[in-house]
Amino acid sequence: MLSTDTWLKAICALQINAVAFGTFVVTILTIPALTVHAAILIPVAIAASIVISPIIAWWIAPRMRLRNWGKRRWNQGDIISG
Protein backbone atom coordinates (compact mmCIF):
# COMPACT_ATOMS: atom_id res chain seq x y z
CA MET A 1 0.00 0.00 0.00
CA LEU A 2 1.25 3.46 -0.84
CA SER A 3 1.70 6.08 1.85
CA THR A 4 -0.51 9.11 2.12
CA ASP A 5 2.34 11.37 1.06
CA THR A 6 2.83 9.34 -2.13
CA TRP A 7 -0.87 9.54 -2.95
CA LEU A 8 -0.88 13.30 -2.36
CA LYS A 9 2.15 13.73 -4.60
CA ALA A 10 0.56 11.64 -7.37
CA ILE A 11 -2.76 13.49 -7.29
CA CYS A 12 -1.02 16.84 -7.06
CA ALA A 13 1.27 15.92 -9.98
CA LEU A 14 -1.73 15.10 -12.18
CA GLN A 15 -3.26 18.51 -11.55
CA ILE A 16 0.04 20.31 -12.08
CA ASN A 17 0.59 18.36 -15.31
CA ALA A 18 -2.78 19.49 -16.66
CA VAL A 19 -2.17 23.14 -15.80
CA ALA A 20 1.40 23.14 -17.13
CA PHE A 21 0.41 21.45 -20.39
CA GLY A 22 -2.48 23.86 -20.91
CA THR A 23 -0.26 26.84 -20.21
CA PHE A 24 2.42 25.64 -22.62
CA VAL A 25 -0.04 24.86 -25.42
CA VAL A 26 -1.95 28.13 -25.06
CA THR A 27 1.36 29.99 -25.17
CA ILE A 28 2.47 28.08 -28.26
CA LEU A 29 -0.81 28.60 -30.09
CA THR A 30 -1.25 32.28 -29.27
CA ILE A 31 2.21 33.52 -30.23
CA PRO A 32 2.43 33.60 -34.05
CA ALA A 33 6.18 32.99 -34.14
CA LEU A 34 5.69 29.79 -32.12
CA THR A 35 2.59 28.65 -34.01
CA VAL A 36 4.73 28.09 -37.10
CA HIS A 37 6.70 25.46 -35.17
CA ALA A 38 3.71 23.97 -33.32
CA ALA A 39 4.28 20.48 -34.74
CA ILE A 40 7.60 20.35 -32.89
CA LEU A 41 6.76 22.48 -29.86
CA ILE A 42 3.59 20.68 -28.75
CA PRO A 43 5.39 17.34 -28.18
CA VAL A 44 8.08 19.32 -26.35
CA ALA A 45 5.34 20.86 -24.20
CA ILE A 46 4.01 17.38 -23.41
CA ALA A 47 7.45 16.17 -22.37
CA ALA A 48 8.17 19.31 -20.35
CA SER A 49 4.88 19.11 -18.45
CA ILE A 50 5.52 15.44 -17.63
CA VAL A 51 9.02 16.23 -16.40
CA ILE A 52 8.20 19.28 -14.26
CA SER A 53 4.96 18.05 -12.67
CA PRO A 54 6.50 15.53 -10.21
CA ILE A 55 9.17 18.05 -9.26
CA ILE A 56 6.63 20.73 -8.41
CA ALA A 57 4.33 18.17 -6.72
CA TRP A 58 7.21 17.04 -4.52
CA TRP A 59 7.45 20.65 -3.31
CA ILE A 60 3.70 21.33 -2.93
CA ALA A 61 2.31 18.03 -1.58
CA PRO A 62 3.84 18.18 1.93
CA ARG A 63 2.14 21.54 2.43
CA MET A 64 -1.22 19.83 1.94
CA ARG A 65 -0.83 17.95 5.24
CA LEU A 66 -1.94 19.73 8.40
CA ARG A 67 0.60 17.82 10.49
CA ASN A 68 3.43 19.59 8.65
CA TRP A 69 2.22 22.95 9.90
CA GLY A 70 2.42 24.13 13.48
CA LYS A 71 -0.32 26.41 14.79
CA ARG A 72 1.92 29.45 14.33
CA ARG A 73 2.99 28.43 10.78
CA TRP A 74 -0.62 27.63 9.85
CA ASN A 75 -1.68 31.16 10.78
CA GLN A 76 1.41 32.68 9.17
CA GLY A 77 1.14 30.87 5.79
CA ASP A 78 3.81 30.58 3.13
CA ILE A 79 4.40 31.38 -0.54
CA ILE A 80 1.78 28.91 -1.74
CA SER A 81 -1.04 29.49 0.73
CA GLY A 82 -0.58 33.22 1.13
C-alpha positions in Angstrom: 0.0 0.0 0.0 1.3 3.5 -0.8 1.7 6.1 1.8 -0.5 9.1 2.1 2.3 11.4 1.1 2.8 9.3 -2.1 -0.9 9.5 -3.0 -0.9 13.3 -2.4 2.2 13.7 -4.6 0.6 11.6 -7.4 -2.8 13.5 -7.3 -1.0 16.8 -7.1 1.3 15.9 -10.0 -1.7 15.1 -12.2 -3.3 18.5 -11.6 0.0 20.3 -12.1 0.6 18.4 -15.3 -2.8 19.5 -16.7 -2.2 23.1 -15.8 1.4 23.1 -17.1 0.4 21.5 -20.4 -2.5 23.9 -20.9 -0.3 26.8 -20.2 2.4 25.6 -22.6 0.0 24.9 -25.4 -2.0 28.1 -25.1 1.4 30.0 -25.2 2.5 28.1 -28.3 -0.8 28.6 -30.1 -1.3 32.3 -29.3 2.2 33.5 -30.2 2.4 33.6 -34.0 6.2 33.0 -34.1 5.7 29.8 -32.1 2.6 28.6 -34.0 4.7 28.1 -37.1 6.7 25.5 -35.2 3.7 24.0 -33.3 4.3 20.5 -34.7 7.6 20.4 -32.9 6.8 22.5 -29.9 3.6 20.7 -28.7 5.4 17.3 -28.2 8.1 19.3 -26.3 5.3 20.9 -24.2 4.0 17.4 -23.4 7.5 16.2 -22.4 8.2 19.3 -20.4 4.9 19.1 -18.4 5.5 15.4 -17.6 9.0 16.2 -16.4 8.2 19.3 -14.3 5.0 18.0 -12.7 6.5 15.5 -10.2 9.2 18.0 -9.3 6.6 20.7 -8.4 4.3 18.2 -6.7 7.2 17.0 -4.5 7.4 20.6 -3.3 3.7 21.3 -2.9 2.3 18.0 -1.6 3.8 18.2 1.9 2.1 21.5 2.4 -1.2 19.8 1.9 -0.8 17.9 5.2 -1.9 19.7 8.4 0.6 17.8 10.5 3.4 19.6 8.7 2.2 22.9 9.9 2.4 24.1 13.5 -0.3 26.4 14.8 1.9 29.5 14.3 3.0 28.4 10.8 -0.6 27.6 9.9 -1.7 31.2 10.8 1.4 32.7 9.2 1.1 30.9 5.8 3.8 30.6 3.1 4.4 31.4 -0.5 1.8 28.9 -1.7 -1.0 29.5 0.7 -0.6 33.2 1.1 
